[in-house]
């Protein structure tokens, strides 16, 4: 991703998981976009990540598969 518009399209390309309501899904996407904004603008992402939705963890990876947020900020192991 080179800019927030590309990140926005990328994040919005994921379908809402079954069982996750619209409000929660929108919150997940907002946090992913915030992570991208921090990454693209070289700012620290100051949030703990604690989501059980695998789509979120996919949203915060580069196309090469590298996380854009330090993995030590995860409260949950996304490998599970």
C-alpha positions as CSV (number, residue, x, y, z in Angstrom):
1,X,0.0,0.0,0.0
2,X,1.3,3.4,-0.9
3,X,-1.5,5.6,0.5
4,X,-4.6,5.5,2.7
5,X,-6.9,5.3,-0.2
6,X,-5.3,2.0,-1.3
7,X,-5.4,0.7,2.3
8,X,-9.1,1.7,2.5
9,X,-9.9,-0.3,-0.7
10,X,-7.9,-3.3,0.6
11,X,-9.6,-3.3,4.1
12,X,-13.0,-3.0,2.5
13,X,-12.3,-5.9,0.2
14,X,-12.7,-8.4,3.1
15,X,-16.2,-9.8,3.6
16,X,-17.7,-9.6,7.0
17,X,-17.3,-12.9,8.9
18,X,-20.4,-14.9,9.8
19,X,-21.5,-14.1,13.3
20,X,-19.9,-10.7,13.5
21,X,-22.5,-7.9,13.6
22,X,-22.2,-4.8,11.4
23,X,-21.2,-2.5,14.2
24,X,-18.3,-4.8,15.3
25,X,-17.2,-5.3,11.7
26,X,-17.0,-1.5,11.2
27,X,-15.0,-1.1,14.4
28,X,-12.6,-3.8,13.2
29,X,-12.2,-2.0,9.8
30,X,-11.7,1.4,11.5
31,X,-8.9,0.0,13.7
32,X,-7.2,-1.7,10.7
33,X,-7.4,1.6,8.8
34,X,-5.9,3.5,11.8
35,X,-3.1,0.9,11.8
36,X,-2.5,1.6,8.1
37,X,-2.5,5.3,8.6
38,X,0.1,5.0,11.4
39,X,2.2,2.7,9.2
40,X,2.1,4.9,6.1
41,X,2.8,8.0,8.1
42,X,5.5,6.4,10.2
43,X,3.7,6.9,13.5
44,X,3.6,4.6,16.4
45,X,0.4,2.5,16.7
46,X,-0.6,2.8,20.4
47,X,-3.2,0.2,20.7
48,X,-3.2,-3.4,22.0
49,X,-4.7,-5.8,19.5
50,X,-7.2,-8.2,20.8
51,X,-9.4,-9.6,18.1
52,X,-10.5,-13.1,17.4
53,X,-11.4,-12.3,13.8
54,X,-8.8,-13.7,11.4
55,X,-9.8,-11.2,8.8
56,X,-8.4,-8.4,11.0
57,X,-5.0,-10.0,11.1
58,X,-5.0,-10.3,7.3
59,X,-6.0,-6.6,7.0
60,X,-2.9,-5.5,8.9
61,X,-0.4,-7.3,6.7
62,X,1.4,-6.0,3.7
63,X,0.8,-7.8,0.4
64,X,4.0,-9.7,1.1
65,X,2.5,-11.0,4.4
66,X,4.5,-8.8,6.9
67,X,2.5,-7.3,9.8
68,X,2.4,-3.5,9.8
69,X,2.0,-3.5,13.6
70,X,4.6,-5.0,15.9
71,X,3.5,-8.5,16.9
72,X,4.3,-7.8,20.6
73,X,1.1,-5.6,20.6
74,X,-1.1,-8.6,20.0
75,X,-3.0,-9.9,23.0
76,X,-3.9,-13.0,21.0
77,X,-1.7,-15.3,18.9
78,X,-3.0,-14.8,15.3
79,X,-1.3,-18.1,14.3
80,X,-4.0,-20.0,16.3
